[in-house]
Amino acid sequence: MLTKEIKRYKPQLKIRSSKKSTLLNLASAQKLVENGLTPKFFDQLAHDLNINIKTFCDIVSITTRTFNRRKLEKKFNREESDRIMRIYLLFQFAKEVLGSKEEASSWLKTPKLALNEKTPLDLAKTEIGSREVEALLGQIQHGIFS
């Protein structure tokens, strides 16, 4: 699943399309992060999440000024790319669990009682918060509602 989605966001990347392990897919994602994600990847992800660029910049801790600079440079640095990829991977997991892009987008932007009335995207601003969101999605996936 990650392979197809990465191709959509970054079509020039050649990845074999098969049901390889998640570890291999994460290795592909890691390579993308190390090379630096493109502003096109960023724009497409913001669009799919149905949030504006300014809001997405806030979620991934990038100022709009830095975003505009990265558009000129045509890629984000490793740290910025890592934060963007974190959101991308959460979105993919949410789509897998909830069944559609629209459901995943809505779920990620809605406060959850299990997350102390914060939205999953608010928590995903940090790595530990992202893990908490993944755990909640895992519970939903296995029918454990909290």
C-alpha positions in Angstrom: 0.0 0.0 0.0 2.8 2.5 0.9 4.5 1.7 -2.4 1.5 2.7 -4.5 0.9 5.9 -2.5 4.6 6.9 -2.6 4.5 6.5 -6.4 1.5 8.8 -6.5 3.2 11.5 -4.5 6.6 11.0 -6.0 6.1 9.3 -9.4 9.7 9.4 -10.4 10.6 6.9 -7.7 10.9 3.4 -9.0 9.7 0.9 -6.4 8.6 -2.7 -7.1 4.9 -3.0 -6.6 4.3 -6.1 -4.6 3.2 -7.2 -1.1 6.6 -6.8 0.5 6.9 -6.4 4.2 6.1 -3.1 5.9 9.8 -3.0 6.9 10.8 -2.8 3.2 8.2 -0.1 2.6 9.5 1.9 5.6 13.0 1.5 4.1 11.7 3.1 0.9 10.1 5.9 3.0 13.4 6.4 4.8 15.2 6.8 1.6 12.7 9.5 0.5 13.2 11.3 3.8 17.0 11.2 3.5 16.9 12.5 -0.1 14.4 15.2 0.9 10.7 15.3 0.0 9.5 17.7 -2.6 7.0 20.6 -2.2 4.8 18.7 -4.6 4.6 15.8 -2.1 3.8 18.3 0.6 1.1 20.0 -1.5 -0.5 16.7 -2.5 -0.6 15.5 1.1 -2.2 18.7 2.3 -4.8 18.4 -0.5 -5.6 14.8 0.4 -5.9 15.7 4.1 -8.2 18.6 3.0 -6.2 21.2 4.9 -4.7 24.4 3.8 -0.9 24.9 3.4 -0.7 27.3 6.4 -2.3 24.7 8.7 -0.2 21.9 7.3 2.9 24.0 7.8 1.9 24.4 11.5 1.3 20.7 11.9 4.8 19.8 10.6 6.5 22.8 12.3 7.6 24.6 9.2 7.0 28.4 8.9 5.3 29.6 5.8 8.5 31.6 5.0 10.5 28.3 5.1 7.9 26.6 3.0 8.2 29.3 0.3 12.0 28.9 0.4 11.8 25.1 0.0 9.5 25.6 -3.0 12.3 27.6 -4.6 14.9 25.0 -3.6 12.6 22.2 -4.7 13.0 20.0 -1.6 12.8 19.9 2.2 15.7 19.1 4.4 15.9 15.7 6.2 14.3 16.9 9.5 11.4 18.6 7.7 10.9 15.6 5.4 10.8 13.3 8.4 8.0 15.3 10.0 6.1 15.4 6.7 6.5 11.6 6.2 5.3 11.0 9.8 2.0 12.6 8.8 1.9 10.8 5.5 2.4 7.4 7.2 -0.3 8.1 9.8 -2.7 9.2 7.0 -2.0 5.9 5.2 -2.6 3.9 8.3 -5.9 5.8 9.0 -7.0 5.1 5.4 -6.3 1.4 5.8 -8.2 1.2 9.1 -11.1 3.5 8.2 -11.5 2.5 4.6 -11.3 5.8 2.7 -9.3 9.0 2.2 -12.3 11.1 3.3 -12.9 9.1 6.5 -9.2 9.2 7.4 -8.9 12.9 6.8 -12.0 13.6 8.9 -10.9 11.3 11.7 -7.4 12.9 11.9 -8.9 16.4 12.2 -11.6 15.5 14.8 -10.9 15.7 18.6 -10.9 12.3 20.3 -11.8 11.5 23.9 -9.1 8.8 24.0 -6.6 11.5 23.0 -7.7 14.0 25.8 -9.9 15.9 23.3 -7.0 16.6 21.0 -7.1 15.9 17.3 -4.8 13.1 16.0 -3.0 15.7 13.8 -2.3 17.9 16.9 -0.7 14.9 18.6 1.2 13.9 15.5 3.3 17.1 15.8 5.6 15.0 17.9 7.0 11.5 17.5 5.5 10.3 20.8 2.2 11.8 20.0 2.2 10.0 16.6 2.8 6.7 18.4 -0.2 7.4 20.6 -2.4 8.0 17.5 -1.0 4.8 15.9 -1.9 2.9 19.0 -5.5 4.2 18.9 -5.8 3.3 15.2 -4.5 -0.2 16.1 -7.2 -0.6 18.7 -9.8 0.5 16.2 -8.4 -1.9 13.6 -8.7 -4.8 16.1 -12.1 -3.8 17.4 -11.0 -2.4 20.7 -12.7 0.9 21.2 -11.7 3.1 24.1 
